[in-house]
Every structure is written in structure tokens, then in C-alpha cells.
Amino acid sequence: MTEQWYTIGSFTFPASWAAIITSFILTFLVLYFWNRKASDWYSNSIFTFLLVWKLSVIVVDFQTVMEHPITILYFHGGVIGYWLGLIAALAYIFVKKVDHPATVIISWMITILVYEAVLQMLHHHYLLAGIQVLVNLLILVFFMKKTRDPGGDIWAGQLLVMFTLVQLFLSTFIGGFELTVTAWTYLIMMTYLIFLLNVRRKHNE
């Protein structure tokens, strides 16, 4: 997918950034009114991700930062910094034992639901955006219902896999299947969240 760029005043930004920021904000608001505890750890994990991503420029381009410290204000760690930020955020969630894994998965699903919808609309793929919202919302509602039933952890893992595959499948309609940073993020998050479910299950046994 060719990146679309937008301009507000003198600030130019890609559609993906707008989608990410919107997804963080709307997910936080949903969690705030649904589960105050979840909104707390969610905002902390997002802050951890952004902070590490921003400051990772020190690691990625140490020499330039030492010569021109002000570059920290204007640059970030790029793709390497992104992965470092994601690792830091996931470590925070694991170490803090912030919530039941199902709640973490719900937060992830809401984030992706909003991100994909906004991203597709900003790229003028309105039909695909509508399809993604509908399908993702159905999976999310079904997930929330089934995880309250006995054996909910098994359903949670299966629905998470389905949710992830839906994102990858729908993305092929635009530019074909590619293992982009986004695709790898979805796969890594799926694996990590299934790991949390297994840890929780073993703890309860």
C-alpha cells in the first residue's frame, strides 16, 4: 500500500501515524469508561512504547546524538526503535501482571479495529474500512461473550488467531500479502497474547 501523506499547517505526517495515534486515543477512552484499571495500564504501556521508541535514537545513532544532542528532540529510532518500544511495552504488561489476558486481548482488538478503519479511510478505501469494522466488531463482541463462559481461555486463543488472520487476509486486497512491519506486529502480538493465556491457565491449574 502506497503511503498517503497529510498536512496540517506546517506539519506533514503519514496516514499510518494518524491511524496509530487515533487508535491509541480512542482505545484509551473506551477502556476508561469500560474498565478504569485497564485504561491505566494501557496508557502506561503506550507511554512506555513511545518513550523507548523516541529515545532509542540514542542507541541507533549514538555518534550523531553525542555530537548533536538536540537531535533527540527531532528524530526517533526508526524500525529498530519501534521493535525496542514494543518489547518494552510487552515486558511492562508481563512484569506488572496488569490484568486478565482476555482484557489485554480485548484492548489489542479495539486498538487494531480503530487503526485499520482509520488507515483504510485515510487511503480512501472506504468499502474495505467498512468491511473491517464490521468483521472485527463481530469477532470482538463474540470474543467478549465467549470468554465469560467456562473454557473461555480456549475460545480466547482461537478467536485471537481468527482475528489476526482476518487482518492479514483483508490486507491482501490492497497490495497483496507482504510480511511488513504491521504484519509482523500482528503475528508477534498474537503469539505473545497466546503465551499470556497459557501462563494464566497454568497458574490456575
C-alpha positions as CSV (number, residue, x, y, z in Angstrom):
1,M,0.0,0.0,0.0
2,T,1.4,3.4,-1.0
3,E,1.5,5.7,2.0
4,Q,-0.7,8.7,1.9
5,W,0.6,12.0,3.4
6,Y,-1.4,14.8,5.0
7,T,-0.6,18.3,6.1
8,I,-1.9,20.4,8.9
9,G,-0.3,23.8,8.9
10,S,3.5,23.2,8.6
11,F,3.3,19.7,9.9
12,T,3.3,16.8,7.4
13,F,2.6,13.3,8.5
14,P,1.8,9.9,7.0
15,A,-1.7,8.3,7.3
16,S,-0.3,5.5,9.4
17,W,0.8,7.9,12.1
18,A,-2.7,9.4,12.2
19,A,-4.2,6.0,12.4
20,I,-1.9,4.9,15.2
21,I,-2.5,8.0,17.3
22,T,-6.3,7.8,16.8
23,S,-6.3,4.2,17.8
24,F,-4.4,4.8,21.0
25,I,-6.7,7.7,22.0
26,L,-10.0,6.0,21.2
27,T,-9.0,2.7,22.7
28,F,-8.0,4.6,25.9
29,L,-11.4,6.3,26.0
30,V,-13.2,3.1,25.5
31,L,-11.3,1.4,28.3
32,Y,-11.6,4.4,30.5
33,F,-15.4,4.1,30.5
34,W,-15.5,0.3,30.4
35,N,-12.6,-0.8,32.7
36,R,-10.7,2.0,34.6
37,K,-7.9,-0.3,35.6
38,A,-7.4,-1.4,32.0
39,S,-7.2,2.2,30.9
40,D,-4.4,2.8,33.4
41,W,-2.1,0.0,32.3
42,Y,-3.0,0.6,28.7
43,S,-1.9,4.3,28.8
44,N,1.3,3.3,30.8
45,S,2.2,0.7,28.2
46,I,1.6,3.1,25.3
47,F,3.7,5.7,27.1
48,T,6.5,3.1,27.6
49,F,6.3,2.2,23.9
50,L,6.5,5.8,22.7
51,L,9.3,6.8,25.2
52,V,11.5,3.9,24.2
53,W,10.8,4.4,20.5
54,K,11.7,8.1,20.8
55,L,14.8,7.7,22.9
56,S,16.1,4.6,21.0
57,V,17.7,7.1,18.6
58,I,20.5,7.2,21.2
59,V,21.2,3.5,20.6
60,V,20.5,3.6,16.8
61,D,22.6,6.6,16.0
62,F,24.8,7.1,19.1
63,Q,27.5,9.1,17.4
64,T,25.2,11.7,16.0
65,V,23.4,12.1,19.3
66,M,26.7,12.6,21.1
67,E,27.7,15.2,18.6
68,H,24.3,16.9,18.4
69,P,22.2,16.1,21.5
70,I,19.3,18.2,20.2
71,T,18.6,15.5,17.6
72,I,16.8,13.6,20.3
73,L,14.0,16.1,20.0
74,Y,13.6,15.7,16.3
75,F,14.4,12.1,15.5
76,H,13.4,8.6,16.7
77,G,14.8,5.1,16.5
78,G,13.0,4.1,13.3
79,V,12.1,0.5,12.8
80,I,14.7,-0.7,15.3
81,G,13.3,1.7,17.9
82,Y,9.8,0.5,17.1
83,W,10.7,-3.0,18.0
84,L,12.5,-2.0,21.1
85,G,9.5,0.1,22.1
86,L,7.1,-2.9,21.5
87,I,9.3,-5.2,23.5
88,A,9.4,-2.7,26.4
89,A,5.6,-2.3,26.4
90,L,5.0,-6.1,26.3
91,A,7.6,-6.6,29.1
92,Y,5.7,-3.9,31.2
93,I,2.4,-5.8,30.7
94,F,4.0,-9.1,31.6
95,V,6.0,-8.0,34.7
96,K,3.2,-5.9,36.1
97,K,0.7,-8.7,35.6
98,V,-1.7,-5.8,34.7
99,D,-4.9,-7.8,34.0
100,H,-6.5,-11.0,32.8
101,P,-5.1,-11.9,29.4
102,A,-8.6,-11.7,27.9
103,T,-8.8,-8.0,28.9
104,V,-5.4,-7.4,27.3
105,I,-6.6,-9.1,24.1
106,I,-9.8,-7.0,24.1
107,S,-7.6,-3.9,24.3
108,W,-5.5,-5.1,21.5
109,M,-8.5,-5.9,19.3
110,I,-10.0,-2.4,19.9
111,T,-6.7,-0.8,19.0
112,I,-6.5,-2.7,15.7
113,L,-10.2,-2.2,14.9
114,V,-9.7,1.5,15.1
115,Y,-6.3,1.6,13.5
116,E,-7.4,-0.5,10.4
117,A,-10.6,1.5,9.9
118,V,-8.9,4.9,10.1
119,L,-6.0,3.8,8.0
120,Q,-8.2,2.5,5.2
121,M,-10.4,5.6,5.2
122,L,-7.3,7.9,5.0
123,H,-6.2,5.8,2.0
124,H,-9.7,6.2,0.5
125,H,-10.6,2.5,0.8
126,Y,-14.0,3.1,2.3
127,L,-15.5,-0.2,1.4
128,L,-12.6,-2.1,2.9
129,A,-12.8,0.1,6.0
130,G,-16.5,-0.7,6.4
131,I,-15.9,-4.5,6.0
132,Q,-13.0,-4.5,8.5
133,V,-15.1,-2.6,11.1
134,L,-18.0,-5.0,10.7
135,V,-15.9,-8.2,10.8
136,N,-13.6,-7.0,13.6
137,L,-16.5,-5.8,15.7
138,L,-18.4,-9.1,15.3
139,I,-15.3,-11.0,16.4
140,L,-14.7,-8.6,19.3
141,V,-18.3,-8.9,20.6
142,F,-18.2,-12.7,20.2
143,F,-14.9,-12.8,22.0
144,M,-16.3,-10.8,24.9
145,K,-19.3,-13.1,25.2
146,K,-17.4,-16.4,24.9
147,T,-14.6,-15.5,27.3
148,R,-17.2,-15.2,30.1
149,D,-18.2,-18.8,29.6
150,P,-16.5,-21.9,31.0
151,G,-13.4,-22.7,28.9
152,G,-13.2,-19.1,27.9
153,D,-9.4,-19.2,27.6
154,I,-9.6,-21.8,24.8
155,W,-12.1,-19.7,22.9
156,A,-9.9,-16.6,23.5
157,G,-6.9,-18.2,21.8
158,Q,-8.9,-19.4,18.8
159,L,-10.7,-16.1,18.3
160,L,-7.4,-14.2,18.6
161,V,-5.9,-16.4,15.8
162,M,-9.0,-15.8,13.7
163,F,-8.9,-12.0,14.4
164,T,-5.2,-11.9,13.3
165,L,-5.8,-13.9,10.1
166,V,-8.7,-11.6,9.2
167,Q,-6.4,-8.6,9.3
168,L,-3.7,-10.3,7.2
169,F,-6.4,-11.6,4.7
170,L,-8.1,-8.3,4.2
171,S,-4.7,-6.5,3.7
172,T,-4.0,-8.7,0.7
173,F,-6.9,-7.0,-1.2
174,I,-4.8,-3.8,-1.5
175,G,-1.3,-4.7,-2.2
176,G,-1.1,-8.5,-1.9
177,F,0.4,-10.3,1.1
178,E,3.7,-9.0,2.4
179,L,5.5,-9.5,5.7
180,T,5.5,-5.8,6.5
181,V,6.2,-4.4,10.0
182,T,2.5,-4.3,10.5
183,A,2.1,-7.9,9.6
184,W,4.9,-9.0,11.8
185,T,3.5,-6.9,14.6
186,Y,0.1,-8.8,14.3
187,L,1.8,-12.1,14.3
188,I,4.1,-11.3,17.3
189,M,1.2,-9.9,19.3
190,M,-0.9,-13.0,18.6
191,T,2.0,-15.2,19.8
192,Y,2.6,-13.1,22.9
193,L,-1.1,-13.0,23.9
194,I,-1.5,-16.7,23.5
195,F,1.6,-17.1,25.7
196,L,-0.1,-14.9,28.3
197,L,-3.2,-17.1,28.1
198,N,-1.1,-20.3,28.6
199,V,0.7,-18.7,31.6
200,R,-2.6,-17.8,33.1
201,R,-4.1,-21.3,32.5
202,K,-1.1,-23.0,34.1
203,H,-1.3,-20.6,37.1
204,N,-4.9,-21.5,37.7
205,E,-4.3,-25.3,37.5
